[in-house]
Each structure stands twice: as structure tokens, then as C-alpha cells.
Amino acid sequence: MTMMMMIPTANDRLLRSTPACLWALCENPSCVKLLSGNQNGVTWSRIGWMSELCLRRCLKIRSKGGKWRFSAGKIQNMEVVNISVEKEEKVQNRRKCAAQETLDLLEWPRLCAAVAEFAGTASAKELCHALTLPSTREESVALLDETTAALELDNLLAGVLDFGALKTPVIKTGVDRASKGAVCTGTELVALATLLQFVLTLRRGIATAIQDNRERLDILLPIARLVEPMAVPQDVPKSIWSKVEEDGTVKDTASSRLRLARIQARTLEQRLQELLNRIMREQSGANAAQEVVDVDGRLCLIVPANRADNIPGLLFQRGSGATAYLEPSAAVSLNNKLSEARAEVQNAEYEVLFGITRKIVPHLYDIQIILDIIVHLDVISARGKYSSNIGSSRPIFCTSIDALRHHEKSDAETLHEISQQGDLLLNLRKARHPLLVEQHFHSLKRAKSKLSSASKVLNRMKGRPGTTASMLQSAESAFAESEAELKEVEAKVPVPIDVQVSSGTCVVAITGPNTGGKTAAIKTIGLAALMAKAGLYVVARDPVHIPWFDAVFADIGDEQSLSQSLSTFSGHLMRIKRIKSESTGASLVLLDEVGAGTDPTEGATLGMAMLESFAQDGTGGSLLTFATTHHGELKTLKYSDTRFENASVEFDEERLVPTYKLLWGIPGRSNAINIARRLGLPNEILAEAETLYGAESAEVNEVIMKLEEAKLDFDRSLEESESLFLDIKKLHSRLLSTAEALHDCIDELQLEKREKLAAIAGSARSRLSAIARTKGPKVAASVHDNSEASTNLQSHKWEERSSSATKTFQPQDVAELKVGQSVYLPKLGRNVKVVEVNGKNITVLSGNMQMKVKLKELQ
């Protein structure tokens, strides 16, 4: 159902706070959604959650008879928003849509759980288990900006986004308790004080980071804006820490009444302990009391059950059968007084906690906003930490070139975006399946831990006297096994794939052998799209270009053989039917083994028709479709329709295993006959198979094989070029560092020269003064001349040394330069050889590197 609700336009901190939202007072607030709302011309569509308390304080709502009531004086300056309320049972009973099914097929919940491991608070972990998938591209970009800001802030201030000490469930319970007029417990108050103290530290850290790194302000701005609405009542944490210990107990100094009550209780308890100890000492032998225990707040003795009547007193209860709990008559009066003293302590503690809670109540609205923002920040931090841990890159959303040209942008903006993404609609280089990477990390961690344990055991065995040869051999064997296991795990790194879809391509058909990685490839693409949409980085090499998809749909089944039953085939068709009803021209569609499970001819024609329908724009179409198949007919679509592209998974015929690499632009070829030949099948069978297969098909396979070889050669050359480029970058960086170090050395030499000259001059002046005092002015003048000449000579020597260290030649004219001459190039900080003189443009040689410089740059 849909209802109308009014919200205040004045003092609208609730709407201005990014994570703030409305919380409807209904039976199931988790199913309340804000459909629309407009405040000062800004439409709010993405919202977080606020507590019921904040809504009550903001709207002054009174619920009576299931209807919404407003105070008469509060109706002015309010505006109306639509709120949709659904019963949870109806939501659960509704059949899952295709997009929801896809999340399960791609194991999105498992990836969300991996992100949740990096959250510090329980509330953030809960939100991370169901990461938001925004409905607009702008919202996804905003989420990515937040993730980038969190990564940058964590790099600048390590540990500032550590939320592990915050107990959000305890804080929520305390806020709820205070809102209902109850008194918060000491544990709840400590959790609240920890939260407020953390916020103060966080805000100071963010302010410091911005102050010290103003050039990074644009990156940090999303988090800076997020924490801005947090108004911390600084007197609240001070009040709590002054009266409550860190473990939640109230301090003795919290009030004089509490201090006196505790002194009295401790005194009575001590007197009672002395009394019971004396009674135990008076007993002897088997009848003696064994221990003093607290039973329901009264101190009693544990005595043998068959001897309980020997001590006058009250029998509370039987223990294990052999013992009983007895309160001696002499202890009854003191126990009564102790109970009264303890009750007084509780009353005094309650009075202190009540006083602190009353100070909190006026700030409950601000505290709730702070809590929501902190949880939101924790989710952002978890996204950033996960992205950093898994080795990913920030994705850039792009669209087709035709869409860019028709978009309402200036020519400069369009050209810039086209130049950034090139002619590629989707560009994922060295992309890996995030869940496989995570699984590899966990396996690697376990193997390293096992090796570390085996190493420690082996070292203890070697240093322990009395270790036998068999024990040492067993430890060495365990260490060797652990080492071999670690090497095996390190070798099983998930194989990366390259996915590069040109603009204008709508459907990609991926072919190849079973267990070759086709399904893993389309799952990697689907998860990359979802991760980018949810504000996560993508596990691929930078730069990552990916379209923003309004939805991701997948039909991926576990059965991949031709023995699929009709029911399975029908199930796939029903799922594809649901996908067709929900997909649009902005969707990503992933189809695994399209057309399989039925007659190959019918399956191929049905698959071709399906792919052609998904290549259409609008409802029932897609922006991009990836389909894996064994049907050779689907490979031919590329040659009759430019919207189609082929790809295949590589197969190593030498080892008869798939390499899991994706070959782009090359259709898969049949490997059955070649595999049979390598496995030693009789030649007459192979010859008959080749005859039946046909010469034309064999020629096609030969062409595809040559294409694969050319593709592999190109990839190897590309990797070699990239490696050389990286080496050049490293060498250039080293050259710059060396030049900087050389300049620093020159500065040090010059400084040393000045210091020594100053020392020589000072020494000369001292000698002159001494001679003038003893031998007269004339002799002093003569010595002064000699000293000055010596100083000038020394200065000249230092200048020569400095000159030899800094320059070798200062050309005045081009005619002075000769090929093969050695000159000094300051920007490299080293001598270079003249190779060619062309006017004032000089070609010089430095090591194996030639460069062109201006005449004025040389010394």
C-alpha cells in the first residue's frame, strides 16, 4: 500500500544528512521505501535508515488506530512525500525475478560476505552482506568516489577508519532504552562514549589530512561532506568517563552516596567472611565446612549433606547430593544488613546512571545521526579495504561511441571521453574472478601457516636433547611436505583473461572445450559489472572501462553435457523468457551453453534466434550479451552481422589440457580428432573420421589454428613491449634520482668549500690580531698580505675542484663543439658524448641512450 506522510521543511537536518532517511512506524520497517521526496528543489531517491525515535522527534507523530496523526501546530511548513509499505510475507512469497536469480547464480552473496569481513561494526557487516546496487549511473559513480576517498584517507592516516572498537548493537539498545524513558546501563554508556570519542578523533584526523594535503581535497571531499552533519555533544562523553569505568561499572567517586554505600557493603561483607571462616575453623574432620559461597546474594557455607544438622542455621538447597548450602544462624543478621547495603549500592548506581541518561536524552537525535553516518562510513571503508586487499583497479563507466556522440554534452567533453576509452565498450585486461582470487589467498595463507608450524617443530626438534633420528626424520618430512604444498598453491594462481569489446558489438559468442573456463569467464564479467555498480573496484589491470548496466541477467546451469534432460532444457527456456521480459537496451545478459540440451540442429537455430533478439535495442534486448556455446553455427554470425564477435578459450594440445586463457576475435575450433590422434586411437578410425568431417572443415580448423598462433605471438610481443616499457620507466626514474643525488652532492661540496674558506679566513684574522699585539702593525700588514694571497690561492683551488665536479666544458659557439667531444649535461648530472651537431640542436650519447638537446643546456 502507499500512504502520504508530511515532513518538515524547516530545520531539515534529517534530509540534509546523506545517510539520513525516514523510518515509518509500521509493523515491518525494513520494507518501507521512500518513493519520492523533494526538498528545496533536490529530489531524494537513495536513502539510508534512521531510527523510529528520530522520526518521532522530527515529525511529532502520534499513531492511533493505525492512522497517522499530527500535532495541529506542526502541519505548517511541511511537505508531502509518498511512502510505500509492503508486508514482509508478501515480499518473501513473491517469486524471485530474473535479476535476483542472477545474483545467486553469480555468487554475489558470497562476494558480499567477503566484503563484510573487512567491516568493523556489526551493523556495517549486516549492510555489507546485501550491498546496494544503485538504479542510476550517477549513484554508482558517487559510491566509487566514496571508496576512493576511503582508500586515500587510509593511505594518509593509517588506522583512522578502524571501527572495530565500536559496539553498534549495544549503542542502538542504549539509545532505544533512553528514548523510552528507561535508564542506560553502564556498558551502553561506555559504548556510546567510545562512539562519540571516536567521532571527535575521526573529524580531527580528516581535518588534518585535508589541511596537509589540499591537493587531494577533491578526492577526500565525499567523506568530508559525509562527516559534516555530525554534531558531537562533547559534554556527554566527559560526563560518562567521569563517572563510569571502561568495563561499565560506576566509579566510587561518581557520588558521595555511592561511595558511602560501597564502603558499608564492603565492611559488612568482610565481617561476614570473618564470621564464616571462624565457623569453618571450629569444625574439624569430615564434618568441617568446605567453602564460603554466595547463594542468591547471601553468603553461605558448603557442608557435607549428611552433616548439615551439626551446624545451627538455614538449609538453602542441596548441592551435588553429597553437599548442601547452609546459612549459619549467627550469619543471618549480617546477611540481612549486607543485602540492605547492596540494595543501597544499586540504588546509588541507578541514581548516577539516571543522571547521565537525562543528559543524553536531548542529544538522542544527533547521536542517531552520528551512528548512521559511522555505520555508512564503515561500509565505505569495508569496500575500500576489500578492493585494496584483492588487488583491483577503479572502473571507469563508459558507453558506446554512438551513444556518446548523441549524448547532450559539449564536443570537448565527448572527445575527451572518447579519447579516454578509445573504441572499446568494455576493456578488462588481466581480469580475474574475485572469488577465485579470494580462495587462492585463503589457500596461500593456510599453506604458509602450515609451513611456519612445521618449521617451528623442526627447529625445536633440532635443539632439543634426546631427539631420536626417527623423530627428526618425521619432522623434516612434514616440513618438506608443507614446503611442497606451498609451492603447489603458489603455482595455482587464477589465470587472468583479457576482455576487449569494441563499440558497436552487441553479442559475443565464446566457444571452446568443456572445463576450459568459458563459464568462469562470463561469471568474471558479470561480477565485474556488479562490483563496479556497487562501488567496488574491479579485479583487473588499470585502466578498466566498463559500461554501466541497469541490470545483469544470467542463465548459468551446472549441467554442461549433451545428456541434459528435457526438464532442465525447459527450465533454461523459462529463465531466458523471464530475462527477455525484464532486460532492456542497457542490460548485460550472460547465457551459458545456449541452445544445449536438445537436438543440436534445433538447438543451434534456437540459439541463433535468441542471440539475434538480444542484439536488438529496447525491451527484451541488451547492451551487451555474452553466450558460451558448442554450436559451430553460432560462430558464423560474426561474418554476416557486425554486431556479433567471437572469442574462444585456448586449449594446449601438447598437454591435452585447457589453459583457461580467452582468445579474442578467434572462434573455437574442434580438437577431438587431434586429441584422439595424440591418445593413440587407430589410424583407420582417424582417417574415416577426417573423411566424414570433410576437407573444408579441416581447412577451417587449420586457418583458426594459424590465427591462434598469430594471436599468441602478438600477445607475447605485447607483453615483451610492456615489460620493456616498464624497464624504461624504471631506468628513467633511476636517472632522475641519480641526477638529484648528484646535485645534492654538488651543493654539499660548495657548502664544504665555503665553510673551509671561512675557517681559513677566521684563522688568518686571529693570527693577524696576535701579531699586531706582539710585533706591531707593520709586520701584521705584511703577514696580512701573505695570508690573503694564501687564502685566494686556496679559494682558487676549491673553485677548480668544484668546477671539475660540476662542468667540463662551456661552449660559447657551435663551432667550438666537435663530434666525439665530452660535455656536461646538467639535467642528467653526468658527462655525455657529442654525436651530431645540427645548428643549435645537439645529439648526445649517454650510455646506450641518444637524445637531442639545445646548445644552451650543455656545460
VENCOR-V882429 format. One record per backbone hydrogen bond with DSSP energy under -1.0 kcal/mol. NH is the residue of the N-H (numbers start at 1). CO is the residue of the C=O. E is the energy in kcal/mol with one decimal. If there is no record, write none. Layout:
BEGIN
<<NH/CO/E> <NH/CO/E>>
END
This chain:
BEGIN
<<3/83/-2.4> <5/81/-2.0> <7/79/-2.5> <9/77/-2.9> <13/11/-1.1> <16/12/-2.0> <17/13/-1.4> <20/17/-1.2> <26/24/-1.7> <31/28/-2.0> <32/29/-1.5> <33/84/-2.1> <35/82/-1.6> <36/82/-1.0> <39/42/-2.5> <42/39/-1.8> <44/37/-2.1> <55/51/-1.5> <56/52/-2.3> <57/53/-2.7> <58/54/-2.1> <59/55/-3.1> <60/56/-2.3> <62/69/-2.0> <64/67/-1.6> <67/64/-1.7> <69/62/-1.2> <74/71/-1.6> <75/72/-1.0> <79/7/-2.4> <81/5/-2.5> <83/3/-2.3> <84/33/-2.1> <85/1/-2.8> <91/87/-1.6> <92/88/-2.4> <93/89/-2.3> <94/90/-1.4> <101/97/-2.3> <102/98/-2.0> <103/99/-1.3> <104/100/-1.2> <105/101/-2.3> <106/102/-2.6> <107/104/-1.0> <108/103/-3.1> <111/107/-1.5> <112/108/-2.6> <113/109/-2.1> <114/110/-1.6> <115/111/-1.9> <116/112/-2.5> <117/113/-1.0> <118/115/-1.9> <119/116/-1.6> <125/121/-2.1> <126/122/-1.9> <127/123/-1.8> <128/124/-2.6> <129/125/-1.4> <130/127/-1.4> <140/136/-1.5> <141/137/-2.4> <142/138/-2.1> <143/139/-2.2> <144/140/-2.3> <145/141/-2.4> <146/142/-2.0> <147/143/-2.3> <148/144/-2.6> <149/145/-2.4> <150/146/-2.4> <151/147/-2.2> <152/148/-2.5> <153/149/-2.7> <154/150/-2.3> <155/151/-1.8> <156/152/-2.1> <157/153/-3.0> <160/157/-2.0> <162/159/-1.2> <166/163/-1.7> <171/167/-2.1> <172/168/-2.8> <173/169/-2.2> <174/170/-2.3> <175/171/-2.7> <176/172/-2.4> <177/173/-2.5> <178/174/-2.6> <179/175/-2.2> <180/176/-1.1> <181/178/-1.4> <182/177/-2.2> <189/185/-2.1> <190/186/-2.4> <191/187/-2.2> <192/188/-2.1> <193/189/-2.7> <194/190/-2.5> <195/191/-1.9> <196/192/-2.3> <197/193/-2.6> <198/194/-2.3> <199/195/-2.2> <200/196/-2.0> <201/197/-2.2> <202/198/-2.8> <203/199/-2.8> <204/200/-2.1> <205/201/-2.5> <206/202/-2.7> <207/203/-2.4> <208/204/-2.5> <209/205/-2.6> <210/206/-2.4> <211/207/-2.5> <212/208/-2.7> <213/209/-1.2> <216/213/-1.9> <217/214/-1.5> <220/216/-2.2> <221/217/-1.4> <224/220/-2.2> <225/221/-2.8> <226/222/-1.4> <227/223/-2.2> <230/227/-1.3> <234/232/-1.3> <236/233/-1.5> <238/234/-1.1> <239/235/-2.2> <240/236/-2.2> <241/237/-2.8> <242/238/-1.7> <243/240/-1.3> <244/240/-2.1> <245/249/-3.6> <248/245/-1.6> <251/243/-2.6> <254/251/-1.5> <259/255/-2.0> <260/256/-2.4> <261/257/-2.2> <262/258/-2.5> <263/259/-1.9> <264/260/-2.4> <265/261/-2.4> <266/262/-2.7> <267/263/-2.2> <268/264/-2.5> <269/265/-2.4> <270/266/-2.1> <271/267/-2.4> <272/268/-2.5> <273/269/-2.1> <274/270/-2.2> <275/271/-2.1> <276/272/-2.5> <277/273/-2.5> <278/274/-2.0> <279/275/-2.0> <280/276/-2.3> <281/277/-2.1> <282/278/-1.8> <283/279/-1.1> <288/285/-1.4> <290/302/-3.4> <293/300/-2.5> <295/298/-3.1> <298/295/-1.4> <300/293/-3.3> <301/326/-3.3> <302/291/-2.6> <303/324/-2.5> <305/322/-2.5> <307/304/-1.6> <310/307/-1.5> <314/327/-2.8> <316/325/-2.5> <319/323/-3.1> <324/303/-2.4> <325/317/-2.9> <326/301/-2.9> <327/314/-3.1> <329/312/-1.9> <331/328/-1.4> <332/329/-1.1> <335/331/-2.5> <336/332/-2.3> <337/333/-2.2> <338/334/-2.5> <339/335/-2.4> <340/336/-2.1> <341/337/-2.5> <342/338/-2.8> <343/339/-2.2> <344/340/-2.0> <345/341/-2.1> <346/342/-2.4> <347/343/-2.3> <348/344/-2.4> <349/345/-2.7> <350/346/-2.7> <351/347/-2.1> <352/348/-1.8> <353/349/-2.7> <354/350/-2.7> <355/351/-1.8> <356/352/-2.0> <357/353/-2.6> <358/354/-2.2> <359/355/-1.2> <360/356/-1.2> <361/357/-1.9> <363/360/-2.4> <364/361/-1.6> <367/363/-2.6> <368/364/-2.4> <369/365/-2.0> <370/366/-2.5> <371/367/-2.6> <372/368/-2.3> <373/369/-2.5> <374/370/-2.7> <375/371/-2.3> <376/372/-2.2> <377/373/-2.8> <378/374/-2.4> <379/375/-2.0> <380/376/-2.3> <381/377/-3.0> <382/378/-2.3> <383/379/-2.2> <384/380/-2.3> <385/381/-3.0> <386/382/-2.4> <387/383/-2.3> <388/384/-2.4> <389/385/-2.6> <390/386/-2.1> <392/387/-1.5> <393/538/-3.0> <396/544/-2.8> <398/546/-1.4> <404/400/-2.3> <405/401/-2.3> <406/402/-1.5> <409/407/-2.4> <414/410/-2.4> <415/411/-2.8> <416/412/-2.2> <417/413/-2.3> <418/414/-2.6> <419/415/-2.6> <420/416/-1.9> <421/417/-2.0> <422/418/-2.0> <424/421/-1.3> <425/501/-3.0> <426/501/-1.7> <427/545/-3.2> <428/499/-3.2> <431/497/-3.0> <432/539/-2.2> <437/433/-2.3> <438/434/-2.4> <439/435/-2.4> <440/436/-2.2> <441/437/-2.4> <442/438/-2.3> <443/439/-2.3> <444/440/-2.7> <445/441/-2.4> <446/442/-2.5> <447/443/-2.5> <448/444/-2.4> <449/445/-2.3> <450/446/-2.5> <451/447/-2.3> <452/448/-2.4> <453/449/-2.3> <454/450/-2.3> <455/451/-2.3> <456/452/-2.2> <457/453/-2.2> <458/454/-2.3> <459/455/-2.4> <460/456/-2.2> <461/457/-2.3> <462/458/-2.2> <463/459/-1.8> <467/464/-1.1> <472/468/-2.1> <473/469/-2.5> <474/470/-2.3> <475/471/-2.2> <476/472/-2.5> <477/473/-2.3> <478/474/-2.2> <479/475/-2.2> <480/476/-2.5> <481/477/-2.4> <482/478/-2.2> <483/479/-2.4> <484/480/-2.4> <485/481/-2.4> <486/482/-2.2> <487/483/-2.1> <488/484/-2.1> <489/485/-2.3> <490/486/-2.7> <491/487/-1.5> <497/431/-2.3> <499/428/-3.2> <501/426/-2.5> <503/423/-2.4> <505/502/-1.9> <506/643/-3.2> <507/643/-2.3> <508/625/-2.9> <509/645/-2.7> <510/627/-3.2> <511/647/-2.3> <516/513/-1.1> <521/517/-1.9> <522/518/-2.0> <523/519/-2.2> <524/520/-2.2> <525/521/-2.0> <526/522/-2.4> <527/523/-2.7> <528/524/-2.1> <529/525/-2.1> <530/526/-2.1> <531/527/-2.9> <532/528/-2.3> <533/529/-1.9> <534/530/-2.0> <535/532/-1.0> <536/531/-3.2> <538/393/-2.6> <540/538/-2.0> <541/429/-3.6> <545/427/-1.7> <546/396/-2.4> <550/586/-2.0> <553/588/-3.1> <555/590/-2.6> <569/565/-2.1> <570/566/-3.0> <571/567/-2.3> <572/568/-2.2> <573/569/-2.1> <574/570/-2.4> <575/571/-2.0> <576/572/-2.6> <577/573/-2.2> <578/574/-1.9> <579/575/-2.3> <580/576/-2.6> <581/577/-1.6> <582/578/-1.0> <583/579/-2.7> <587/584/-1.6> <588/551/-2.3> <589/624/-2.3> <590/553/-2.5> <591/626/-3.0> <592/555/-2.5> <594/628/-2.0> <596/593/-1.8> <603/599/-3.6> <604/600/-2.4> <605/601/-2.2> <606/602/-2.7> <607/603/-2.6> <608/604/-2.5> <609/605/-2.1> <610/606/-2.4> <611/607/-2.6> <612/608/-2.2> <613/609/-1.9> <614/610/-2.1> <615/611/-1.2> <616/613/-1.0> <620/583/-2.6> <621/618/-2.1> <622/616/-1.4> <623/587/-2.4> <624/587/-1.7> <625/506/-2.3> <626/589/-2.6> <627/508/-2.8> <628/591/-2.5> <629/510/-2.0> <635/632/-1.2> <640/637/-1.2> <641/637/-1.5> <644/641/-1.7> <645/507/-2.0> <647/509/-2.1> <648/663/-2.1> <649/511/-1.8> <650/661/-2.6> <652/657/-2.7> <656/652/-1.3> <657/652/-1.3> <659/650/-1.7> <663/648/-3.9> <665/646/-2.0> <675/671/-2.7> <676/672/-2.4> <677/673/-2.3> <678/674/-2.2> <679/675/-1.7> <680/677/-1.1> <681/676/-2.4> <686/682/-1.7> <687/683/-3.0> <688/684/-2.0> <689/685/-2.3> <690/686/-2.5> <691/687/-2.1> <692/688/-2.5> <693/689/-2.4> <694/690/-1.9> <698/694/-1.6> <699/695/-2.4> <700/696/-2.3> <701/697/-2.3> <702/698/-2.1> <703/699/-2.5> <704/700/-2.5> <705/701/-2.3> <706/702/-2.0> <707/703/-2.3> <708/704/-2.4> <709/705/-2.3> <710/706/-2.7> <711/707/-2.7> <712/708/-2.6> <713/709/-2.6> <714/710/-2.5> <715/711/-2.7> <716/712/-2.6> <717/713/-2.5> <718/714/-2.8> <719/715/-2.7> <720/716/-2.4> <721/717/-2.6> <722/718/-2.7> <723/719/-2.4> <724/720/-2.6> <725/721/-2.6> <726/722/-2.3> <727/723/-2.2> <728/724/-2.5> <729/725/-2.3> <730/726/-2.4> <731/727/-2.7> <732/728/-2.8> <733/729/-2.3> <734/730/-2.4> <735/731/-2.6> <736/732/-2.4> <737/733/-2.3> <738/734/-2.8> <739/735/-2.8> <740/736/-2.4> <741/737/-2.5> <742/738/-2.6> <743/739/-2.3> <744/740/-2.1> <745/741/-2.1> <746/742/-2.4> <747/743/-2.4> <748/744/-2.2> <749/745/-2.4> <750/746/-2.5> <751/747/-2.4> <752/748/-2.8> <753/749/-2.5> <754/750/-2.3> <755/751/-2.4> <756/752/-2.5> <757/753/-2.6> <758/754/-2.6> <759/755/-2.0> <760/756/-2.7> <761/757/-2.7> <762/758/-2.3> <763/759/-2.4> <764/760/-2.4> <765/761/-2.3> <766/762/-1.9> <767/763/-2.1> <768/764/-2.5> <769/765/-2.3> <770/766/-2.1> <771/767/-2.8> <772/768/-2.9> <773/769/-1.5> <774/770/-1.3> <775/771/-3.6> <780/776/-1.5> <781/777/-2.4> <782/778/-2.1> <783/779/-2.5> <784/780/-2.2> <785/781/-2.0> <786/782/-2.0> <787/783/-2.8> <788/784/-2.6> <789/785/-2.3> <790/786/-2.3> <791/787/-2.6> <792/788/-2.7> <793/789/-2.4> <794/790/-2.6> <795/791/-2.8> <796/792/-2.6> <797/793/-2.2> <798/794/-2.3> <799/795/-2.4> <800/796/-2.1> <801/797/-2.5> <802/798/-2.9> <803/799/-2.9> <804/800/-2.6> <805/801/-1.4> <806/802/-1.4> <807/803/-2.9> <809/859/-1.7> <816/813/-1.3> <817/814/-1.4> <820/834/-3.1> <821/818/-2.1> <823/832/-2.6> <825/830/-2.3> <828/825/-1.3> <829/825/-1.5> <830/825/-1.2> <832/823/-3.1> <833/845/-2.1> <834/821/-2.6> <835/843/-3.3> <836/843/-1.9> <838/841/-2.4> <841/838/-2.0> <842/853/-2.9> <843/836/-2.9> <844/851/-2.7> <845/833/-2.6> <846/849/-3.2> <849/846/-2.0> <851/844/-2.1> <853/842/-3.0> <855/840/-1.6> <857/854/-1.1> <858/855/-1.4> <859/824/-2.6>>
END
